[in-house]
């Protein structure tokens, strides 16, 4: 069965690569002729056919009952050409930083919703939904939380107040929350965060319960990186999901960040992994997708990147409960990669000039 599947995928990829080259050639011809293509043709438009009748990624995904989204961050929203593509090509938005703890509760008990509200309001104006990111994470915490030692009752009260205050503020405005982010190490053991060390593993169940109390209609996710394929870390989430379900804890889905890198290989068990979570009656989503490489990138690397984007899209489409895909911002112009991985970048389907790359056409090809 596996050999047949491999041959089928090989033929499919060969056909897709041919279509990709044709699409790229067509785009080159149109650009040379001065005819707008891709997202630039859709600036300022709502979802629906773009100029020339070309549907957006969101339009194509909706035909499969999926969404196609992008993360964004507040400083980028002064860039009008960027914002035009953000508002037209996607139907789901994730605030990259504006809803994290350091931004929303910079002083204990003092909340600041300005950054999150800006993105929520932009999304609503563009008829987009919002994934909230993230309520509980060991990183980007405010100094007041990390600079002292907490007793278990103290930290439990602080955690509950933060979660419920934020979720209530955005009640009815958030499609889904990444409630707990990056709870496990690579070997499947619990990450030694301030929450785990002080409260034990039960903080995850508590966080989900508190979020559900604050907004019963929001979808609740656990989210992490390097869980795209089947392995110790994704196994830990699979086991945890079963335990939470047995306890009656509200959990709707697992978010697979999908921060990939060409040098580490493609997660070939992605589709199987999505399916096993589906069998637990859980939704899945690819929540922070990018595919980085060493730069400068050459044509072969960009072609491989495009193939990976197509394969991820096809894997999600193949599993009914994979509900959508979000790019971790859509353009290399605002990618987080170069600042965190020296010598790497070119990770997204649009380049730094907001021009679509082969990956963009590969995604379209998969969604068609």
VOTIPA-727786 format. One line per 10 residues: for each residue x, y, z of N, C-alpha, C. Coordinates in steps of 0.02 Angstrom, whole numbers, plus 50000, padded with zeros to 5 digits. Layout:
N
X/Y/Z/X/Y/Z/X/Y/Z | ...
This chain:
368
50042/49939/50000/50000/50000/50000/50043/50062/50000 | 50097/50062/50039/50140/50120/50043/50176/50132/49977 | 50198/50077/49944/50233/50087/49880/50187/50115/49828 | 50124/50093/49827/50075/50121/49780/50064/50195/49793 | 50058/50211/49857/50048/50282/49875/50108/50323/49854 | 50168/50297/49864/50228/50334/49845/50230/50347/49770 | 50214/50293/49730/50214/50302/49658/50162/50353/49637 | 50102/50350/49669/50049/50397/49653/50069/50468/49668 | 50102/50478/49726/50124/50545/49744/50178/50569/49696 | 50221/50523/49675/50274/50542/49629/50245/50566/49563
50195/50529/49536/50163/50551/49475/50128/50618/49485 | 50094/50624/49543/50057/50686/49557/50105/50744/49561 | 50163/50734/49594/50212/50788/49600/50240/50807/49533 | 50252/50757/49490/50278/50771/49423/50229/50814/49384 | 50164/50795/49387/50114/50836/49353/50109/50905/49383 | 50114/50907/49450/50108/50972/49484/50167/51017/49466 | 50227/50987/49462/50286/51028/49445/50278/51056/49375 | 50250/51016/49329/50238/51041/49262/50190/51100/49263 | 50134/51091/49299/50086/51146/49305/50117/51207/49337 | 50160/51194/49388/50192/51249/49423/50237/51289/49376
50276/51254/49334/50318/51289/49287/50276/51330/49238 | 50220/51300/49215/50176/51336/49169/50146/51398/49202 | 50125/51389/49265/50095/51446/49301/50146/51501/49310 | 50208/51481/49328/50260/51531/49337/50276/51567/49273 | 50278/51528/49218/50292/51559/49153/50237/51607/49133 | 50175/51586/49145/50118/51630/49129/50122/51695/49169 | 50138/51688/49234/50143/51748/49276/50197/51794/49250 | 50254/51765/49229/50309/51806/49203/50287/51844/49142 | 50251/51810/49097/50227/51842/49036/50179/51898/49052 | 50133/51885/49098/50084/51936/49116/50116/51997/49148
50164/51984/49192/50199/52040/49225/50236/52081/49173 | 50270/52046/49126/50307/52081/49074/50261/52124/49032 | 50199/52100/49024/50151/52138/48983/50117/52193/49023 | 50134/52198/49087/50104/52250/49128/50036/52232/49155 | 50019/52167/49154/49954/52145/49179/49963/52120/49250 | 49924/52145/49297/49931/52126/49367/49910/52053/49377 | 49948/52018/49417/49932/51949/49433/49936/51938/49508 | 49908/51881/49530/49914/51861/49600/49885/51914/49646 | 49915/51919/49707/49886/51962/49758/49885/52036/49740 | 49934/52058/49700/49935/52129/49682/49873/52148/49643
49843/52099/49609/49783/52114/49570/49722/52121/49615 | 49730/52104/49680/49672/52101/49723/49673/52155/49777 | 49720/52201/49773/49727/52251/49825/49662/52289/49834 | 49640/52292/49896/49581/52331/49913/49516/52295/49900 | 49517/52233/49876/49455/52198/49860/49436/52154/49919 | 49371/52140/49925/49347/52090/49973/49355/52021/49941 | 49340/51969/49980/49346/51902/49953/49298/51892/49896 | 49318/51852/49849/49281/51842/49788/49329/51850/49730 | 49306/51842/49669/49351/51845/49612/49389/51910/49611 | 49454/51905/49597/49496/51964/49591/49491/51990/49520
49529/52043/49505/49531/52068/49437/49550/52010/49391 | 49514/52004/49335/49527/51949/49290/49493/51885/49312 | 49454/51889/49367/49417/51831/49389/49457/51781/49429 | 49519/51797/49449/49560/51749/49485/49539/51746/49558 | 49521/51688/49584/49502/51683/49654/49563/51689/49700 | 49551/51710/49761/49604/51714/49811/49618/51646/49841 | 49672/51641/49881/49685/51579/49917/49627/51562/49963 | 49599/51613/49994/49541/51602/50038/49482/51574/49999 | 49469/51603/49941/49414/51578/49899/49424/51504/49882 | 49485/51488/49861/49499/51418/49841/49493/51371/49900
49517/51393/49958/49513/51350/50018/49441/51340/50039 | 49400/51393/50033/49330/51388/50054/49292/51337/50014 | 49312/51325/49953/49280/51274/49912/49289/51205/49941 | 49340/51196/49982/49353/51133/50016/49329/51134/50089 | 49295/51188/50109/49274/51194/50178/49331/51210/50225 | 49384/51240/50199/49442/51259/50240/49450/51335/50239 | 49494/51359/50284/49514/51429/50281/49588/51432/50260 | 49608/51490/50236/49679/51502/50222/49697/51570/50251 | 49743/51570/50299/49755/51630/50338/49828/51652/50338 | 49839/51709/50371/49906/51735/50381/49910/51766/50450
49969/51760/50480/49984/51800/50540/50001/51871/50517 | 49998/51917/50564/50020/51985/50552/50041/52016/50618 | 50072/52074/50614/50092/52109/50675/50080/52183/50666 | 50071/52218/50721/50047/52287/50718/50093/52335/50680 | 50159/52332/50688/50201/52380/50650/50193/52375/50575 | 50173/52316/50550/50167/52306/50478/50105/52341/50449 | 50059/52359/50492/49994/52384/50468/49998/52456/50442 | 50057/52486/50447/50067/52552/50415/50088/52544/50342 | 50101/52483/50320/50123/52468/50252/50060/52453/50211 | 50037/52503/50173/49973/52496/50139/49973/52441/50085
50024/52435/50043/50023/52379/49994/50021/52311/50029 | 50059/52304/50083/50058/52242/50123/49988/52230/50150 | 49958/52282/50178/49893/52275/50210/49839/52258/50159 | 49847/52283/50097/49798/52268/50046/49797/52194/50029 | 49855/52163/50023/49858/52091/50009/49832/52052/50070 | 49852/52072/50130/49829/52039/50191/49753/52039/50194 | 49722/52094/50173/49650/52100/50178/49611/52066/50123 | 49645/52049/50069/49609/52021/50012/49621/51947/50000 | 49681/51923/50016/49699/51854/49997/49678/51802/50049 | 49666/51823/50111/49657/51777/50167/49590/51788/50201
49566/51736/50235/49503/51742/50272/49511/51726/50347 | 49574/51718/50369/49588/51706/50440/49652/51743/50457 | 49652/51779/50513/49710/51818/50534/49731/51797/50604 | 49796/51792/50616/49823/51778/50683/49868/51836/50704 | 49856/51868/50761/49903/51918/50785/49968/51884/50806 | 50024/51903/50776/50087/51871/50791/50110/51884/50862 | 50099/51945/50888/50123/51962/50955/50071/52000/50997 | 50022/52030/50966/49979/52078/51001/49934/52050/51054 | 49926/51983/51056/49884/51952/51108/49925/51911/51158 | 49991/51913/51153/50033/51877/51201/50034/51913/51268
50054/51877/51319/50046/51902/51388/50083/51968/51398 | 50144/51974/51373/50182/52035/51385/50148/52097/51355 | 50109/52086/51302/50074/52142/51269/50008/52158/51302 | 49973/52107/51328/49905/52117/51352/49901/52131/51427 | 49952/52110/51466/49953/52125/51538/50023/52146/51558 | 50046/52203/51534/50115/52224/51547/50130/52237/51621 | 50079/52255/51659/50084/52261/51731/50030/52217/51762 | 50045/52188/51819/49997/52141/51848/49929/52176/51860 | 49877/52147/51831/49810/52173/51839/49795/52234/51796 | 49843/52256/51755/49833/52313/51711/49836/52287/51639
49780/52290/51605/49774/52259/51539/49775/52312/51483 | 49806/52293/51428/49812/52336/51370/49790/52297/51308 | 49733/52316/51280/49706/52278/51223/49719/52313/51157 | 49759/52365/51156/49764/52407/51096/49790/52369/51036 | 49842/52329/51045/49871/52294/50987/49824/52239/50962 | 49797/52200/51008/49750/52148/50987/49687/52177/50956 | 49662/52232/50984/49601/52263/50957/49612/52288/50887 | 49671/52317/50874/49685/52343/50807/49680/52288/50754 | 49706/52229/50770/49705/52175/50722/49635/52145/50716 | 49600/52138/50772/49531/52113/50770/49487/52160/50729
49495/52225/50739/49454/52272/50702/49471/52271/50628 | 49535/52264/50611/49554/52259/50541/49524/52197/50509 | 49528/52141/50545/49499/52079/50519/49424/52085/50508 | 49390/52114/50555/49317/52121/50548/49300/52166/50490 | 49339/52218/50479/49326/52263/50422/49335/52226/50356 | 49379/52177/50356/49393/52138/50295/49353/52072/50292 | 49305/52064/50338/49264/52004/50340/49306/51941/50350 | 49356/51948/50394/49399/51892/50411/49387/51870/50483 | 49403/51807/50497/49401/51783/50565/49471/51787/50596 | 49474/51776/50662/49537/51784/50699/49551/51722/50741
49614/51698/50738/49639/51648/50785/49677/51685/50839 | 49657/51676/50902/49691/51708/50957/49754/51670/50976 | 49808/51708/50986/49874/51677/50998/49914/51722/51045 | 49935/51699/51102/49921/51636/51135/49911/51652/51208 | 49871/51612/51244/49855/51629/51313/49908/51608/51363 | 49937/51549/51355/49987/51523/51402/50048/51499/51364 | 50104/51532/51376/50167/51515/51342/50224/51534/51388 | 50278/51497/51384/50334/51510/51429/50376/51570/51406 | 50366/51593/51345/50406/51648/51317/50364/51711/51313 | 50398/51768/51305/50367/51833/51299/50318/51847/51356
50339/51829/51415/50302/51844/51476/50324/51912/51503 | 50282/51948/51538/50302/52013/51567/50351/52003/51625 | 50392/52053/51636/50443/52049/51688/50413/52036/51757 | 50354/52065/51770/50325/52058/51836/50309/51985/51852 | 50298/51945/51799/50282/51874/51810/50345/51832/51818 | 50397/51848/51781/50457/51806/51780/50509/51826/51832 | 50502/51884/51863/50554/51910/51907/50546/51891/51980 | 50496/51850/51995/50485/51830/52064/50465/51756/52068 | 50466/51730/52128/50444/51662/52140/50372/51662/52164 | 50332/51615/52137/50262/51611/52153/50246/51547/52191
50200/51552/52238/50172/51490/52266/50121/51464/52216 | 50103/51401/52223/50054/51371/52177/49987/51408/52180 | 49959/51423/52239/49895/51460/52240/49900/51529/52208 | 49957/51563/52219/49966/51630/52189/49966/51626/52113 | 50008/51582/52086/50014/51578/52013/49950/51552/51981 | 49917/51507/52014/49854/51482/51988/49803/51538/51981 | 49799/51581/52031/49753/51638/52029/49773/51687/51974 | 49837/51700/51967/49862/51746/51915/49846/51718/51845 | 49857/51653/51836/49845/51621/51771/49771/51622/51753 | 49730/51605/51801/49658/51605/51788/49633/51675/51771
49655/51725/51808/49633/51793/51796/49654/51817/51726 | 49717/51801/51708/49741/51823/51643/49701/51791/51586 | 49693/51726/51589/49657/51690/51536/49586/51715/51531 | 49551/51718/51586/49480/51735/51582/49468/51808/51565 | 49512/51852/51588/49504/51923/51570/49514/51933/51495 | 49566/51900/51467/49579/51909/51396/49525/51876/51353 | 49506/51815/51370/49456/51781/51330/49389/51817/51334 | 49371/51842/51392/49308/51880/51398/49310/51944/51357 | 49368/51977/51357/49373/52039/51318/49358/52025/51244 | 49382/51969/51219/49373/51953/51148/49316/51904/51135
49275/51894/51184/49220/51846/51177/49177/51863/51116 | 49164/51813/51075/49125/51822/51015/49163/51850/50956 | 49227/51867/50966/49268/51896/50912/49324/51850/50889 | 49334/51795/50925/49389/51750/50911/49362/51682/50891 | 49383/51658/50833/49362/51592/50809/49393/51536/50851 | 49457/51541/50866/49492/51489/50904/49550/51520/50942 | 49566/51490/50999/49623/51511/51039/49677/51457/51041 | 49740/51477/51032/49795/51435/51052/49801/51444/51128 | 49771/51399/51165/49766/51409/51237/49834/51397/51270 | 49864/51340/51257/49931/51325/51284/49977/51312/51225
50034/51347/51225/50081/51345/51170/50146/51313/51193 | 50169/51262/51155/50236/51233/51164/50246/51205/51234 | 50205/51157/51252/50206/51129/51319/50256/51071/51327 | 50282/51045/51271/50325/50985/51275/50394/50997/51246 | 50442/50959/51271/50509/50955/51242/50508/50908/51183 | 50565/50905/51147/50569/50863/51087/50562/50789/51103 | 50581/50768/51163/50577/50697/51181/50509/50678/51210 | 50462/50726/51211/50395/50711/51236/50386/50722/51310 | 50438/50746/51345/50430/50764/51415/50403/50835/51420 | 50373/50850/51477/50346/50917/51486/50402/50969/51489
50390/51025/51456/50437/51080/51459/50437/51110/51530 | 50495/51125/51555/50502/51150/51624/50488/51225/51627 | 50425/51244/51616/50406/51314/51619/50389/51334/51690 | 50380/51398/51701/50360/51421/51768/50292/51391/51786 | 50250/51379/51737/50184/51352/51751/50188/51278/51770 | 50228/51240/51732/50235/51169/51747/50271/51158/51814 | 50325/51196/51826/50364/51185/51887/50324/51205/51949 | 50280/51255/51942/50242/51279/52000/50176/51243/52010 | 50143/51226/51954/50075/51199/51957/50070/51126/51936 | 50123/51099/51905/50118/51031/51879/50081/51029/51813
50076/50970/51782/50045/50965/51716/49971/50983/51714 | 49939/50985/51771/49868/51002/51773/49852/51072/51752 | 49904/51115/51745/49891/51184/51722/49860/51185/51652 | 49875/51134/51612/49849/51133/51544/49773/51122/51545 | 49751/51073/51583/49679/51061/51589/49643/51122/51619 | 49674/51151/51670/49643/51211/51700/49636/51267/51650 | 49689/51279/51611/49688/51333/51562/49631/51323/51512 | 49623/51261/51489/49569/51247/51441/49501/51257/51473 | 49493/51235/51535/49428/51244/51569/49412/51318/51578 | 49462/51356/51600/49450/51428/51612/49434/51464/51547
49469/51447/51493/49454/51479/51429/49384/51463/51406 | 49364/51401/51415/49297/51380/51394/49243/51416/51435 | 49254/51424/51499/49207/51461/51541/49199/51533/51516 | 49254/51563/51494/49252/51633/51474/49221/51643/51405 | 49227/51594/51361/49195/51598/51295/49180/51527/51271 | 49120/51502/51287/49104/51432/51270/49103/51418/51195 | 49098/51469/51153/49092/51457/51081/49159/51457/51045 | 49212/51481/51077/49278/51482/51044/49308/51412/51042 | 49340/51395/50987/49376/51332/50982/49441/51337/51022 | 49458/51283/51056/49517/51284/51100/49569/51234/51076
49630/51259/51066/49685/51219/51038/49745/51216/51085 | 49782/51161/51079/49851/51157/51101/49894/51164/51039 | 49950/51200/51044/49988/51219/50984/50063/51208/50996 | 50099/51181/50946/50170/51170/50955/50205/51161/50888 | 50272/51165/50890/50313/51154/50831/50344/51084/50834 | 50369/51061/50777/50400/50994/50772/50352/50938/50794 | 50288/50948/50782/50240/50894/50794/50203/50877/50729 | 50232/50898/50673/50199/50885/50609/50201/50810/50592 | 50258/50778/50604/50264/50707/50592/50251/50667/50656 | 50242/50602/50648/50233/50558/50705/50301/50546/50739
50304/50558/50803/50366/50551/50841/50353/50564/50914 | 50405/50565/50956/50396/50572/51028/50355/50634/51049 | 50368/50690/51016/50333/50751/51036/50260/50749/51017 | 50245/50729/50955/50174/50724/50935/50139/50668/50972 | 50176/50615/50989/50147/50561/51030/50125/50588/51097 | 50165/50633/51126/50148/50662/51191/50082/50701/51187 | 50072/50737/51133/50009/50773/51124/49951/50725/51113 | 49964/50672/51077/49912/50622/51066/49890/50591/51132 | 49938/50574/51174/49922/50545/51239/49887/50596/51284 | 49913/50658/51284/49882/50710/51325/49810/50722/51303
49798/50724/51238/49730/50735/51213/49683/50680/51238 | 49706/50619/51237/49665/50563/51262/49651/50572/51337 | 49701/50592/51375/49692/50602/51447/49643/50659/51460 | 49649/50713/51424/49604/50770/51434/49532/50751/51416 | 49524/50714/51363/49457/50692/51343/49427/50646/51397 | 49468/50602/51425/49443/50556/51477/49421/50595/51539 | 49452/50654/51550/49434/50695/51608/49377/50744/51591 | 49353/50743/51529/49300/50790/51510/49323/50861/51501 | 49388/50870/51488/49416/50938/51480/49400/50962/51409 | 49377/51024/51401/49361/51049/51333/49424/51059/51292
49429/51022/51238/49485/51028/51191/49456/51015/51121 | 49465/51063/51076/49437/51057/51009/49488/51038/50956 | 49552/51055/50967/49598/51043/50913/49671/51046/50934 | 49713/51022/50887/49786/51024/50894/49813/51067/50838 | 49853/51117/50856/49885/51160/50807/49956/51137/50793 | 49970/51122/50731/50037/51102/50710/50069/51163/50677 | 50119/51191/50709/50146/51255/50685/50175/51249/50615 | 50210/51196/50600/50238/51184/50533/50290/51237/50514 | 50335/51253/50561/50395/51291/50544/50446/51240/50517 | 50451/51235/50452/50494/51184/50421/50557/51216/50394
50608/51174/50382/50672/51197/50354/50696/51144/50304 | 50717/51167/50245/50736/51120/50193/50791/51072/50216 | 50837/51096/50257/50895/51054/50277/50875/50996/50323 | 50815/50998/50351/50795/50945/50397/50746/50895/50366 | 50724/50907/50305/50681/50859/50272/50607/50870/50286 | 50566/50845/50241/50494/50854/50246/50464/50802/50294 | 50415/50820/50335/50383/50772/50380/50334/50727/50342 | 50359/50670/50319/50321/50627/50273/50260/50595/50307 | 50258/50594/50373/50201/50564/50408/50149/50616/50428 | 50153/50675/50399/50106/50728/50417/50033/50705/50408
50016/50679/50351/49947/50660/50339/49924/50606/50388 | 49965/50557/50400/49948/50505/50449/49938/50534/50518 | 49979/50583/50535/49974/50615/50600/49909/50654/50607 | 49891/50691/50555/49827/50726/50555/49769/50678/50563 | 49773/50621/50530/49719/50571/50533/49711/50542/50604 | 49767/50531/50638/49758/50500/50704/49726/50548/50754 | 49740/50612/50747/49705/50660/50790/49631/50665/50771 | 49617/50659/50706/49547/50658/50684/49508/50601/50715 | 49542/50545/50723/49509/50487/50753/49492/50498/50826 | 49523/50547/50856/49505/50568/50924/49449/50620/50923
49421/50633/50863/49368/50683/50854/49394/50753/50870 | 49457/50765/50852/49488/50831/50861/49501/50862/50793 | 49490/50928/50789/49512/50965/50730/49588/50972/50733 | 49617/50983/50674/49687/51001/50670/49692/51062/50624 | 49747/51098/50631/49761/51155/50587/49836/51163/50582 | 49860/51185/50524/49929/51206/50516/49930/51280/50531 | 49962/51299/50586/49949/51364/50616/50002/51418/50606 | 50064/51399/50589/50118/51449/50585/50165/51431/50528 | 50139/51418/50470/50177/51386/50417/50229/51432/50386 | 50291/51408/50382/50342/51436/50339/50393/51381/50325
50432/51390/50271/50481/51340/50250/50546/51378/50235 | 50590/51378/50284/50651/51418/50278/50707/51379/50242 | 50757/51416/50221/50815/51387/50187/50874/51433/50196 | 50933/51409/50180/50992/51453/50181/50987/51501/50122 | 51005/51563/50134/51000/51615/50082/51070/51638/50061 | 51077/51661/49999/51024/51671/49950/50997/51605/49922 | 50932/51604/49907/50900/51544/49882/50911/51539/49807 | 50918/51477/49783/50922/51467/49711/50856/51437/49685 | 50852/51429/49620/50789/51406/49590/50770/51336/49614 | 50820/51292/49623/50806/51224/49645/50777/51224/49715
50804/51267/49759/50778/51271/49828/50707/51299/49828 | 50695/51349/49788/50627/51377/49785/50578/51327/49756 | 50601/51285/49710/50557/51233/49682/50541/51180/49735 | 50592/51161/49775/50580/51114/49830/50533/51144/49881 | 50544/51207/49898/50499/51241/49945/50428/51240/49920 | 50419/51254/49856/50352/51253/49827/50321/51184/49833 | 50359/51132/49822/50334/51064/49828/50312/51050/49899 | 50350/51074/49947/50331/51064/50017/50266/51100/50034 | 50259/51162/50011/50197/51198/50023/50138/51162/49992 | 50148/51137/49931/50094/51099/49898/50078/51036/49938
50129/51000/49960/50118/50938/49997/50081/50950/50062 | 50100/51004/50098/50065/51020/50160/49992/51036/50147 | 49980/51075/50095/49911/51093/50078/49870/51031/50060 | 49900/50987/50020/49865/50926/50000/49852/50881/50060 | 49899/50878/50107/49889/50837/50167/49830/50862/50207 | 49824/50928/50214/49768/50956/50251/49702/50943/50215 | 49702/50951/50150/49641/50938/50111/49620/50865/50114 | 49668/50820/50124/49653/50749/50124/49620/50725/50188 | 49624/50767/50241/49598/50747/50307/49541/50795/50325 | 49482/50768/50330/49423/50809/50337/49427/50857/50396
49455/50836/50451/49455/50879/50511/49516/50925/50514 | 49556/50926/50462/49607/50980/50457/49572/51040/50429 | 49561/51091/50471/49513/51144/50455/49543/51202/50417 | 49610/51208/50418/49639/51265/50382/49713/51272/50392 | 49741/51321/50356/49813/51333/50354/49824/51407/50365 | 49873/51424/50407/49893/51493/50419/49967/51500/50406 | 49987/51546/50363/50057/51563/50353/50081/51608/50410 | 50145/51599/50431/50169/51642/50486/50195/51707/50456 | 50146/51747/50437/50148/51804/50393/50161/51778/50322 | 50139/51816/50273/50139/51788/50206/50199/51808/50164
50237/51858/50188/50291/51885/50147/50358/51884/50183 | 50411/51871/50145/50479/51873/50172/50496/51941/50201 | 50461/51992/50179/50475/52060/50203/50467/52065/50279 | 50421/52026/50307/50408/52030/50379/50417/51963/50415 | 50456/51919/50386/50467/51854/50417/50510/51860/50479 | 50495/51818/50528/50535/51815/50590/50600/51776/50581 | 50606/51738/50527/50660/51690/50520/50730/51722/50522 | 50745/51774/50481/50814/51799/50480/50840/51822/50548 | 50795/51847/50590/50817/51872/50656/50833/51816/50705 | 50807/51755/50691/50815/51700/50738/50859/51643/50711
50867/51640/50646/50907/51587/50615/50956/51620/50567 | 51018/51628/50591/51068/51664/50552/51080/51630/50485 | 51080/51670/50432/51093/51645/50366/51035/51611/50333 | 50976/51613/50365/50917/51579/50337/50862/51630/50323 | 50816/51611/50279/50760/51654/50263/50722/51629/50203 | 50695/51675/50163/50656/51659/50102/50603/51607/50116 | 50569/51613/50174/50528/51558/50200/50456/51559/50178 | 50434/51613/50145/50362/51623/50134/50344/51627/50060 | 50279/51621/50044/50259/51618/49974/50262/51684/49935 | 50271/51740/49969/50282/51804/49937/50352/51830/49956
50386/51862/49910/50454/51886/49925/50450/51954/49959 | 50508/51985/49968/50511/52048/50005/50480/52106/49968 | 50469/52098/49903/50436/52150/49864/50361/52135/49856 | 50336/52087/49895/50265/52065/49893/50247/52032/49826 | 50296/52005/49792/50284/51969/49730/50277/51894/49746 | 50228/51860/49715/50220/51789/49729/50278/51747/49703 | 50298/51698/49742/50352/51652/49726/50323/51585/49701 | 50365/51539/49679/50338/51474/49658/50293/51441/49710 | 50308/51451/49774/50267/51421/49826/50194/51445/49823 | 50184/51508/49806/50116/51534/49799/50077/51496/49746
50108/51487/49688/50074/51452/49634/50064/51378/49651 | 50110/51349/49690/50102/51280/49711/50042/51271/49758 | 50033/51319/49803/49975/51317/49848/49911/51322/49807 | 49909/51369/49760/49850/51376/49717/49836/51311/49679 | 49890/51281/49654/49882/51219/49617/49851/51164/49661 | 49874/51160/49723/49847/51110/49769/49774/51125/49786 | 49758/51188/49797/49689/51206/49815/49640/51199/49758 | 49665/51201/49696/49621/51190/49639/49602/51117/49632
